[in-house]
């Protein structure tokens, strides 16, 4: 049985827009991005424990493997390459069509801070397998509740997990 993909955004999901209460101040030590100190090192093991194949779905693209994966303890992950041409569907997020095509009929979870009900409707109408488009609050990033929701969905019978 093929495991679902777990598409990961970075900004707003792994790097929240507000400092985490337990984050040290940056101090300018983050090479390339002054917000990398907001990564939660606990997210790496929790992501790896999910019953799905992790894939970067971020504008960081391959840079996520160099800058984000190591502090989280993640291996190099596959990366969704965004097309140069405009493939947008009116009213849906610009990633929606590309991720649905990339999944190629496999079930998937998409963790992002910008998905909406319009994206969920579009995926339900155009993707033959189950999909969970889970919106993460960008001010706090991934939480225990987010991981619980994803684990519940992955454990569902009938294709999700």
C-alpha positions, -999 to +999 in steps of 0.1 A: +000+000+000+013+034-010+017+059+019+002+093+015+024+123+008+027+149+035+034+182+017+052+207+040+052+245+037+079+263+058+069+299+064+040+301+088+041+263+093+075+254+106+086+290+110+058+309+127+053+345+120+055+354+157+083+342+180+076+311+200+075+317+237+105+294+242+126+307+212+159+323+219+163+358+203+179+355+169+210+376+176+217+376+139+232+341+139+208+325+114+226+322+081+203+332+052+172+337+072+169+356+105+139+336+115+154+301+116+156+303+154+118+299+154+120+263+142+109+239+168+134+210+169+106+187+182+088+191+149+113+170+131+107+137+150+070+144+151+070+148+113+091+117+108+067+097+130+037+105+107+026+076+084+033+095+052+061+105+028+074+140+036+078+164+007+088+201+007+060+222-008+075+256-002+090+285-020+122+276-002+124+247-026+157+228-023+170+254+002+147+237+027+170+207+026+200+229+034+186+253+059+154+238+075+159+201+075+192+199+095+180+218+126+149+196+126+168+164+122+151+157+089+168+139+060+169+155+026+133+154+013+118+155-022+110+190-033+080+201-054+094+223-082+069+250-090+062+255-127+072+288-144+040+290-163+008+304-146-013+273-139-037+290-114-073+282-111-095+312-102-101+314-065-077+287-054-042+290-039-014+291-065+000+258-052-032+238-053-032+226-089+006+218-089+004+198-057-026+178-069-008+170-101+024+161-082+004+137-060-006+118-091-036+102-076-020+094-042-036+104-010-020+135+006-019+159+035-010+195+028+002+215+057+001+252+048-010+285+064-028+297+033-053+270+023-090+278+022-123+260+017-120+269-021-088+248-022-105+219-004-134+220-028-111+221-059-090+192-047-122+172-038-135+178-074-102+171-092-082+145-071-094+109-070-078+100-037-084+114-002-067+146+007-064+166+039-057+203+034-048+214+069-044+251+076-018+259+102-021+292+122+009+311+109+013+331+140+021+300+161+032+274+135+026+236+140+010+227+173+001+195+191-035+199+178-022+201+142-002+169+146-032+152+163-055+162+134-030+149+108-024+116+127-062+111+130-067+116+093-038+093+084-053+066+106-087+067+088-096+035+069-104+037+033-073+053+018-061+081+040-038+060+061 
